[in-house]
Amino acid sequence: MKVLVLCGPESSGKSWLSGEIQRSFGGVTVGEYVRHFIDVEQRDTCYADIAPIAQGQLAWEDQARAQAPRLLILDTHLLSNILWSRALFGDCPTWLEQALLQRHYDLHLLLSPEGVEWIADGQRCQPRLEERQAFFDDSLLWLRSHNQPFKVIGGDWSHRREKAFTAVAALLDC
């Protein structure tokens, strides 16, 4: 099983690209638990929600891993939870990073905020490119400092799709 993670700032195409990859390469996709959480709770999140959201994300990932698909596509993982917790609340439960580092991920596709427009969807909160770029920079720093395998994906929608498909094909040795 190869585990692929799409990461980066909001509105950079993670969910869209996850679907495109699954349609072309097969596999199982795991969505963002935080979106489900917000839909169910019908309120903004608070610091006390960080742990249950992270546990929910891990549970969804574990359920998908148990299926042992050839390709597991994660629309996000705990890095997003860590960075959002720090950005919104100035703190993060320490166990999140430890839990993230205990798992194996074969490739991260880090999506750049440049080249595509921000799209409001009722849950997004970083309309300014500078905010999304800072999130990208923090993601890049974390991936590099923890020696995680990654490729940066940028450009317009078609270029993102092309670069991602090339990376996934190489990952799967297609």
C-alpha positions as CSV (number, residue, x, y, z in Angstrom):
1,M,0.0,0.0,0.0
2,K,1.2,3.5,-0.9
3,V,0.0,6.4,1.2
4,L,-0.3,9.7,-0.5
5,V,-1.0,12.9,1.4
6,L,-2.3,16.2,-0.1
7,C,-1.3,19.1,2.1
8,G,-1.1,22.8,2.1
9,P,-3.3,25.8,2.6
10,E,-7.0,26.0,2.1
11,S,-8.4,26.6,-1.4
12,S,-5.3,25.2,-3.1
13,G,-7.1,22.2,-4.6
14,K,-6.5,19.3,-2.1
15,S,-10.0,17.9,-2.2
16,W,-10.4,18.4,-5.9
17,L,-7.1,16.8,-6.7
18,S,-7.8,13.9,-4.3
19,G,-10.9,13.1,-6.3
20,E,-9.0,13.4,-9.7
21,I,-6.3,11.1,-8.5
22,Q,-8.8,8.5,-7.2
23,R,-10.7,8.6,-10.5
24,S,-7.6,8.0,-12.5
25,F,-5.5,5.7,-10.3
26,G,-8.2,4.1,-8.0
27,G,-7.6,3.6,-4.3
28,V,-9.3,4.9,-1.2
29,T,-9.7,8.6,-0.3
30,V,-9.9,9.9,3.2
31,G,-11.5,13.4,3.5
32,E,-11.0,16.1,6.1
33,Y,-12.6,15.1,9.4
34,V,-12.7,18.8,10.5
35,R,-15.2,19.6,7.8
36,H,-17.5,16.8,9.0
37,F,-17.0,18.0,12.6
38,I,-18.0,21.6,11.8
39,D,-21.0,20.4,9.8
40,V,-22.2,18.2,12.7
41,E,-21.5,20.8,15.5
42,Q,-22.7,23.8,13.5
43,R,-20.3,26.2,15.2
44,D,-16.8,27.5,15.0
45,T,-14.1,25.3,16.6
46,C,-12.3,26.1,19.8
47,Y,-9.1,24.8,21.3
48,A,-10.9,22.0,23.2
49,D,-12.0,20.6,19.8
50,I,-8.5,20.1,18.4
51,A,-7.9,16.7,20.1
52,P,-11.3,15.2,19.1
53,I,-10.8,16.5,15.5
54,A,-7.4,14.9,15.3
55,Q,-8.7,11.7,16.8
56,G,-11.5,11.6,14.3
57,Q,-9.0,12.2,11.4
58,L,-6.8,9.4,12.7
59,A,-9.8,7.1,13.0
60,W,-10.8,7.7,9.4
61,E,-7.3,7.1,8.3
62,D,-7.0,3.9,10.3
63,Q,-10.3,2.6,8.8
64,A,-8.9,3.2,5.3
65,R,-5.5,1.7,6.1
66,A,-7.3,-1.4,7.3
67,Q,-8.7,-1.9,3.8
68,A,-5.1,-2.1,2.5
69,P,-5.8,-0.5,-0.8
70,R,-3.0,-0.2,-3.4
71,L,-3.2,3.6,-3.0
72,L,-4.5,5.4,0.0
73,I,-5.1,9.1,-0.7
74,L,-5.4,11.4,2.3
75,D,-7.0,14.8,1.6
76,T,-5.2,16.0,4.7
77,H,-3.4,14.6,7.8
78,L,-2.4,15.8,11.3
79,L,0.0,18.4,9.9
80,S,-3.0,20.5,9.0
81,N,-4.5,20.1,12.5
82,I,-1.2,21.1,14.0
83,L,-0.7,24.2,11.9
84,W,-4.3,25.3,12.2
85,S,-4.3,24.8,16.0
86,R,-1.2,27.0,16.2
87,A,-2.6,29.6,13.9
88,L,-6.0,29.9,15.5
89,F,-5.2,29.3,19.2
90,G,-1.4,29.8,19.5
91,D,-1.0,26.3,20.9
92,C,-1.3,22.7,19.9
93,P,-1.6,19.4,21.9
94,T,1.9,17.9,21.9
95,W,0.7,14.4,21.2
96,L,-0.4,15.4,17.7
97,E,3.1,15.8,16.2
98,Q,4.2,12.6,17.9
99,A,1.2,10.7,16.5
100,L,1.9,12.1,13.0
101,L,5.6,11.1,13.1
102,Q,4.7,7.6,14.2
103,R,2.9,7.0,10.8
104,H,4.5,6.2,7.5
105,Y,3.6,8.4,4.4
106,D,5.1,7.6,1.1
107,L,4.6,11.0,-0.5
108,H,3.2,14.4,0.3
109,L,1.9,16.6,-2.5
110,L,2.3,20.1,-1.0
111,L,0.0,22.5,-2.9
112,S,1.0,26.1,-3.4
113,P,-1.6,28.8,-2.9
114,E,-0.2,30.7,-5.9
115,G,-1.8,30.3,-9.3
116,V,-5.3,29.6,-8.2
117,E,-7.9,31.8,-6.6
118,W,-9.3,31.5,-3.1
119,I,-12.9,30.2,-3.1
120,A,-15.1,30.9,-0.1
121,D,-17.1,27.9,1.1
122,G,-18.4,28.9,4.5
123,Q,-15.6,27.1,6.4
124,R,-12.5,28.8,4.9
125,C,-11.0,31.8,6.7
126,Q,-7.8,32.8,4.8
127,P,-8.9,34.9,1.8
128,R,-5.5,36.8,1.7
129,L,-2.8,35.1,-0.3
130,E,-0.2,36.2,2.3
131,E,-2.0,34.1,4.9
132,R,-2.2,31.1,2.7
133,Q,1.4,31.5,1.7
134,A,2.4,31.5,5.4
135,F,0.6,28.3,5.9
136,F,2.3,26.8,2.8
137,D,5.7,28.0,4.2
138,D,5.0,26.4,7.6
139,S,4.0,23.2,5.9
140,L,7.2,23.2,3.8
141,L,9.3,23.9,6.8
142,W,7.8,21.0,8.8
143,L,8.1,18.5,5.9
144,R,11.8,19.5,5.4
145,S,12.7,19.5,9.0
146,H,11.2,16.0,9.5
147,N,12.7,14.6,6.3
148,Q,9.3,13.8,4.8
149,P,9.0,12.9,1.1
150,F,7.2,15.6,-0.8
151,K,6.7,17.4,-4.1
152,V,5.5,20.9,-4.4
153,I,2.5,21.3,-6.8
154,G,1.7,24.7,-8.2
155,G,0.4,26.4,-11.3
156,D,-3.1,26.6,-12.6
157,W,-5.6,23.7,-12.2
158,S,-4.5,21.8,-15.3
159,H,-0.8,22.1,-14.4
160,R,-1.5,20.9,-10.8
161,R,-3.3,17.9,-12.2
162,E,-0.5,17.1,-14.6
163,K,2.2,17.4,-12.0
164,A,0.3,15.4,-9.4
165,F,-0.5,12.6,-11.9
166,T,3.2,12.4,-12.8
167,A,4.1,12.1,-9.2
168,V,1.5,9.5,-8.4
169,A,2.4,7.4,-11.5
170,A,6.0,7.4,-10.3
171,L,4.9,6.5,-6.8
172,L,2.9,3.5,-8.1
173,D,5.6,2.6,-10.7
174,C,3.0,2.9,-13.5
